[in-house]
Amino acid sequence: METRQQEALTGTAGCATAVLGALVGIAVWLPYGRRGLSGAFEGQTASTAILLGVPVMVFGGAAAALALFALVRGRWRPALGLLAALAGIAAFGYGFDVLGAPRALEDCGSPC
């Protein structure tokens, strides 16, 4: 009976860790998202801020938190898999310029 209770507690802690990681990911994304949503050219919103930014940061935050949770529990293989997934998410984010500064909002100088 204790094993079931222990597994339930571990599962609940893992779910709470994933949710907390997703919230931290959104909090980290928020400064970029606010700049992307406040308008680019003539007040238009940058749709990639919502369509790509939110999923990248939610999944990235959850993967980072779960990797840390697995490392704390001493489970190296799942932690390495989650770190590899996190590297893939980061590569996707930088590849589609979700994690970089929005280009539409950069000051292009006087010719613009």
GIWO-V396184 format. One record per residue. RES is the residue in three letters. SS is DSSP state (@ for helix, = for strand, . for the rest). D_FIRST is the distance of its C-alpha to the first C-alpha in whole Angstrom. Layout:
BEGIN
res: {RES & RES}
ss: {SS & SS}
d_first: {D_FIRST & D_FIRST}
END
This chain:
BEGIN
res: {MET & GLU & THR & ARG & GLN & GLN & GLU & ALA & LEU & THR & GLY & THR & ALA & GLY & CYS & ALA & THR & ALA & VAL & LEU & GLY & ALA & LEU & VAL & GLY & ILE & ALA & VAL & TRP & LEU & PRO & TYR & GLY & ARG & ARG & GLY & LEU & SER & GLY & ALA & PHE & GLU & GLY & GLN & THR & ALA & SER & THR & ALA & ILE & LEU & LEU & GLY & VAL & PRO & VAL & MET & VAL & PHE & GLY & GLY & ALA & ALA & ALA & ALA & LEU & ALA & LEU & PHE & ALA & LEU & VAL & ARG & GLY & ARG & TRP & ARG & PRO & ALA & LEU & GLY & LEU & LEU & ALA & ALA & LEU & ALA & GLY & ILE & ALA & ALA & PHE & GLY & TYR & GLY & PHE & ASP & VAL & LEU & GLY & ALA & PRO & ARG & ALA & LEU & GLU & ASP & CYS & GLY & SER & PRO & CYS}
ss: {. & @ & @ & @ & @ & @ & @ & @ & @ & @ & @ & @ & @ & @ & @ & @ & @ & @ & @ & @ & @ & @ & @ & @ & @ & @ & @ & @ & @ & @ & @ & @ & @ & @ & @ & @ & @ & . & . & . & @ & @ & @ & . & . & . & @ & @ & @ & @ & @ & @ & @ & @ & @ & @ & @ & @ & @ & @ & @ & @ & @ & @ & @ & @ & @ & @ & @ & @ & @ & @ & @ & . & . & @ & @ & @ & @ & @ & @ & @ & @ & @ & @ & @ & @ & @ & @ & @ & @ & @ & @ & @ & @ & . & . & . & . & . & . & . & @ & @ & @ & . & . & . & . & . & . & .}
d_first: {0 & 4 & 5 & 5 & 7 & 9 & 10 & 11 & 13 & 14 & 16 & 17 & 18 & 20 & 21 & 23 & 24 & 26 & 27 & 29 & 30 & 32 & 33 & 35 & 36 & 38 & 39 & 41 & 42 & 44 & 47 & 48 & 47 & 49 & 52 & 51 & 51 & 54 & 56 & 58 & 62 & 63 & 60 & 58 & 54 & 53 & 51 & 49 & 47 & 45 & 45 & 44 & 43 & 40 & 38 & 39 & 38 & 35 & 34 & 35 & 33 & 30 & 30 & 31 & 29 & 26 & 28 & 28 & 24 & 24 & 26 & 24 & 21 & 23 & 23 & 27 & 27 & 26 & 28 & 31 & 31 & 30 & 33 & 35 & 34 & 35 & 39 & 39 & 39 & 41 & 44 & 44 & 44 & 47 & 49 & 49 & 50 & 47 & 46 & 50 & 52 & 53 & 57 & 58 & 58 & 60 & 63 & 66 & 69 & 72 & 73 & 70}
END
